[in-house]
Every structure is written in structure tokens, then in C-alpha cells.
Amino acid sequence: MAVAGMINILLSLVCIGLSFWALQAFRFDLFVANPKGARTKLLQIFLSIFIGHGVASFFTDYFGWTQLLRQFF
């Protein structure tokens, strides 16, 4: 149980970091008034947490589903 929790935490942090890195390529200057401002950076952090959590949840669920398939055979 504890190992699974640690894996989920690490997976979430890695996915959040990757989504933050990927959002660096997005042109926020087309959508916000002050692209260098603190509010834009906060928006970028919130978006990376939202996307990263969703991706990590998908992989965690997918791993759980593959474990359930063992009971099928």
C-alpha cells in the first residue's frame, strides 16, 4: 500500500513537471494581456497541475485495469 502511494505521488509529480515543460512552448501572449506577469505564470502552473494530474490519473487507472485483467484468464 505504501509503495503504491509513493509511486502515485512520484508519477503525479513527474506528469506535472512534464506538462509544465510542455506548456512552455504554448504562446500565452496571444490570449493574455500581460504574458510576462505573475498572473500568467500562476495560470500556467494551475494548467500544468490540472493536465499533469489528469495524465497521472489515467496511467494509474490504466495500470489498475491491467491488473484486473489477470483475473480474466
Backbone as JSON Lines, residues from 0, in Angstrom:
{"i":0,"aa":"M","n":[0.82,-1.2,0.0],"ca":[0.0,0.0,0.0],"c":[0.86,1.26,0.0]}
{"i":1,"aa":"A","n":[1.87,1.27,0.87],"ca":[2.71,2.46,0.96],"c":[3.53,2.66,-0.3]}
{"i":2,"aa":"V","n":[3.98,1.55,-0.9],"ca":[4.76,1.66,-2.13],"c":[3.89,2.19,-3.25]}
{"i":3,"aa":"A","n":[2.66,1.73,-3.33],"ca":[1.74,2.22,-4.37],"c":[1.47,3.71,-4.19]}
{"i":4,"aa":"G","n":[1.35,4.15,-2.95],"ca":[1.15,5.58,-2.69],"c":[2.34,6.41,-3.13]}
{"i":5,"aa":"M","n":[3.53,5.92,-2.83],"ca":[4.74,6.64,-3.25],"c":[4.87,6.68,-4.77]}
{"i":6,"aa":"I","n":[4.53,5.58,-5.42],"ca":[4.58,5.55,-6.89],"c":[3.59,6.53,-7.48]}
{"i":7,"aa":"N","n":[2.39,6.59,-6.9],"ca":[1.38,7.53,-7.39],"c":[1.81,8.98,-7.19]}
{"i":8,"aa":"I","n":[2.43,9.28,-6.06],"ca":[2.91,10.64,-5.81],"c":[4.0,11.01,-6.81]}
{"i":9,"aa":"L","n":[4.97,10.11,-6.99],"ca":[6.06,10.38,-7.93],"c":[5.55,10.5,-9.36]}
{"i":10,"aa":"L","n":[4.61,9.64,-9.74],"ca":[4.04,9.72,-11.08],"c":[3.32,11.04,-11.28]}
{"i":11,"aa":"S","n":[2.59,11.5,-10.28],"ca":[1.89,12.77,-10.38],"c":[2.88,13.93,-10.53]}
{"i":12,"aa":"L","n":[3.94,13.93,-9.73],"ca":[4.93,15.0,-9.82],"c":[5.65,15.0,-11.17]}
{"i":13,"aa":"V","n":[5.97,13.82,-11.68],"ca":[6.63,13.74,-12.98],"c":[5.7,14.25,-14.08]}
{"i":14,"aa":"C","n":[4.43,13.86,-14.03],"ca":[3.48,14.3,-15.05],"c":[3.22,15.81,-14.96]}
{"i":15,"aa":"I","n":[3.18,16.36,-13.76],"ca":[3.01,17.8,-13.6],"c":[4.23,18.52,-14.15]}
{"i":16,"aa":"G","n":[5.42,18.01,-13.86],"ca":[6.63,18.61,-14.4],"c":[6.69,18.56,-15.91]}
{"i":17,"aa":"L","n":[6.31,17.42,-16.48],"ca":[6.3,17.3,-17.94],"c":[5.27,18.23,-18.58]}
{"i":18,"aa":"S","n":[4.12,18.36,-17.95],"ca":[3.11,19.25,-18.53],"c":[3.54,20.71,-18.4]}
{"i":19,"aa":"F","n":[4.24,21.06,-17.31],"ca":[4.77,22.42,-17.18],"c":[5.8,22.68,-18.27]}
{"i":20,"aa":"W","n":[6.65,21.7,-18.52],"ca":[7.66,21.83,-19.57],"c":[7.0,21.97,-20.94]}
{"i":21,"aa":"A","n":[5.95,21.18,-21.18],"ca":[5.26,21.23,-22.48],"c":[4.53,22.56,-22.65]}
{"i":22,"aa":"L","n":[4.0,23.12,-21.57],"ca":[3.29,24.4,-21.67],"c":[4.23,25.57,-21.93]}
{"i":23,"aa":"Q","n":[5.52,25.38,-21.79],"ca":[6.48,26.43,-22.09],"c":[6.46,26.77,-23.58]}
{"i":24,"aa":"A","n":[6.07,25.82,-24.4],"ca":[6.02,26.04,-25.84],"c":[4.73,26.74,-26.28]}
{"i":25,"aa":"F","n":[3.75,26.8,-25.39],"ca":[2.46,27.42,-25.73],"c":[2.59,28.93,-25.7]}
{"i":26,"aa":"R","n":[2.01,29.59,-26.67],"ca":[2.1,31.05,-26.76],"c":[0.96,31.7,-26.0]}
{"i":27,"aa":"F","n":[1.23,32.0,-24.74],"ca":[0.23,32.65,-23.9],"c":[0.03,34.11,-24.29]}
{"i":28,"aa":"D","n":[0.99,34.7,-24.99],"ca":[0.88,36.11,-25.35],"c":[-0.28,36.38,-26.3]}
{"i":29,"aa":"L","n":[-0.8,35.35,-26.95],"ca":[-1.94,35.52,-27.83],"c":[-3.26,35.6,-27.06]}
{"i":30,"aa":"F","n":[-3.27,35.16,-25.81],"ca":[-4.51,35.05,-25.07],"c":[-4.59,35.91,-23.82]}
{"i":31,"aa":"V","n":[-3.46,36.39,-23.31],"ca":[-3.45,37.17,-22.08],"c":[-2.89,38.56,-22.36]}
{"i":32,"aa":"A","n":[-3.27,39.5,-21.5],"ca":[-2.84,40.88,-21.7],"c":[-1.37,41.07,-21.34]}
{"i":33,"aa":"N","n":[-0.91,40.44,-20.26],"ca":[0.47,40.61,-19.82],"c":[1.13,39.23,-19.74]}
{"i":34,"aa":"P","n":[1.77,38.78,-20.82],"ca":[2.3,37.41,-20.83],"c":[3.47,37.19,-19.88]}
{"i":35,"aa":"K","n":[4.13,38.24,-19.42],"ca":[5.26,38.09,-18.51],"c":[4.86,38.29,-17.04]}
{"i":36,"aa":"G","n":[3.59,38.53,-16.79],"ca":[3.12,38.84,-15.45],"c":[2.98,37.62,-14.55]}
{"i":37,"aa":"A","n":[2.77,37.91,-13.28],"ca":[2.64,36.86,-12.27],"c":[1.35,36.05,-12.46]}
{"i":38,"aa":"R","n":[0.29,36.72,-12.89],"ca":[-0.98,36.0,-13.08],"c":[-0.87,35.0,-14.22]}
{"i":39,"aa":"T","n":[-0.1,35.33,-15.25],"ca":[0.09,34.39,-16.35],"c":[0.89,33.18,-15.9]}
{"i":40,"aa":"K","n":[1.91,33.4,-15.09],"ca":[2.7,32.28,-14.56],"c":[1.85,31.41,-13.64]}
{"i":41,"aa":"L","n":[0.99,32.03,-12.84],"ca":[0.1,31.27,-11.97],"c":[-0.88,30.44,-12.8]}
{"i":42,"aa":"L","n":[-1.4,31.01,-13.87],"ca":[-2.28,30.28,-14.77],"c":[-1.54,29.09,-15.38]}
{"i":43,"aa":"Q","n":[-0.3,29.3,-15.76],"ca":[0.5,28.23,-16.33],"c":[0.74,27.11,-15.3]}
{"i":44,"aa":"I","n":[0.97,27.47,-14.06],"ca":[1.16,26.47,-13.01],"c":[-0.12,25.69,-12.77]}
{"i":45,"aa":"F","n":[-1.27,26.41,-12.69],"ca":[-2.55,25.73,-12.49],"c":[-2.88,24.8,-13.65]}
{"i":46,"aa":"L","n":[-2.61,25.24,-14.87],"ca":[-2.87,24.39,-16.03],"c":[-1.97,23.15,-16.01]}
{"i":47,"aa":"S","n":[-0.73,23.32,-15.63],"ca":[0.16,22.16,-15.59],"c":[-0.26,21.19,-14.5]}
{"i":48,"aa":"I","n":[-0.75,21.68,-13.36],"ca":[-1.25,20.78,-12.32],"c":[-2.5,20.05,-12.81]}
{"i":49,"aa":"F","n":[-3.39,20.77,-13.46],"ca":[-4.62,20.17,-13.98],"c":[-4.32,19.09,-15.02]}
{"i":50,"aa":"I","n":[-3.47,19.4,-15.98],"ca":[-3.13,18.45,-17.03],"c":[-2.33,17.29,-16.47]}
{"i":51,"aa":"G","n":[-1.33,17.59,-15.65],"ca":[-0.48,16.55,-15.08],"c":[-1.24,15.58,-14.2]}
{"i":52,"aa":"H","n":[-2.16,16.1,-13.41],"ca":[-2.97,15.22,-12.56],"c":[-3.86,14.31,-13.41]}
{"i":53,"aa":"G","n":[-4.41,14.86,-14.48],"ca":[-5.25,14.05,-15.36],"c":[-4.46,12.93,-16.04]}
{"i":54,"aa":"V","n":[-3.27,13.25,-16.5],"ca":[-2.43,12.24,-17.15],"c":[-2.0,11.17,-16.14]}
{"i":55,"aa":"A","n":[-1.59,11.6,-14.95],"ca":[-1.18,10.64,-13.92],"c":[-2.35,9.75,-13.51]}
{"i":56,"aa":"S","n":[-3.54,10.33,-13.39],"ca":[-4.72,9.53,-13.05],"c":[-5.02,8.5,-14.13]}
{"i":57,"aa":"F","n":[-4.84,8.9,-15.38],"ca":[-5.06,7.96,-16.48],"c":[-4.1,6.78,-16.37]}
{"i":58,"aa":"F","n":[-2.81,7.05,-16.16],"ca":[-1.84,5.97,-16.08],"c":[-2.06,5.1,-14.84]}
{"i":59,"aa":"T","n":[-2.44,5.69,-13.74],"ca":[-2.74,4.91,-12.54],"c":[-3.95,4.02,-12.77]}
{"i":60,"aa":"D","n":[-5.0,4.57,-13.36],"ca":[-6.19,3.76,-13.66],"c":[-5.87,2.66,-14.66]}
{"i":61,"aa":"Y","n":[-5.08,3.0,-15.68],"ca":[-4.72,2.01,-16.7],"c":[-3.95,0.85,-16.08]}
{"i":62,"aa":"F","n":[-3.02,1.16,-15.18],"ca":[-2.27,0.11,-14.5],"c":[-3.22,-0.75,-13.66]}
{"i":63,"aa":"G","n":[-4.15,-0.13,-12.97],"ca":[-5.13,-0.89,-12.19],"c":[-6.0,-1.78,-13.05]}
{"i":64,"aa":"W","n":[-6.39,-1.28,-14.21],"ca":[-7.22,-2.08,-15.11],"c":[-6.44,-3.27,-15.66]}
{"i":65,"aa":"T","n":[-5.16,-3.08,-15.96],"ca":[-4.37,-4.2,-16.46],"c":[-4.2,-5.26,-15.37]}
{"i":66,"aa":"Q","n":[-4.14,-4.83,-14.1],"ca":[-4.06,-5.79,-13.01],"c":[-5.35,-6.59,-12.88]}
{"i":67,"aa":"L","n":[-6.47,-5.94,-13.15],"ca":[-7.77,-6.63,-13.1],"c":[-7.93,-7.64,-14.24]}
{"i":68,"aa":"L","n":[-7.25,-7.4,-15.34],"ca":[-7.35,-8.33,-16.47],"c":[-6.74,-9.69,-16.14]}
{"i":69,"aa":"R","n":[-5.85,-9.75,-15.17],"ca":[-5.27,-11.03,-14.77],"c":[-6.35,-11.97,-14.26]}
{"i":70,"aa":"Q","n":[-7.41,-11.43,-13.67],"ca":[-8.48,-12.27,-13.15],"c":[-9.35,-12.85,-14.27]}
{"i":71,"aa":"F","n":[-9.2,-12.28,-15.45],"ca":[-9.99,-12.72,-16.59],"c":[-9.55,-14.1,-17.08]}
{"i":72,"aa":"F","n":[-8.27,-14.38,-16.96],"ca":[-7.73,-15.62,-17.54],"c":[-7.33,-16.61,-16.48]}
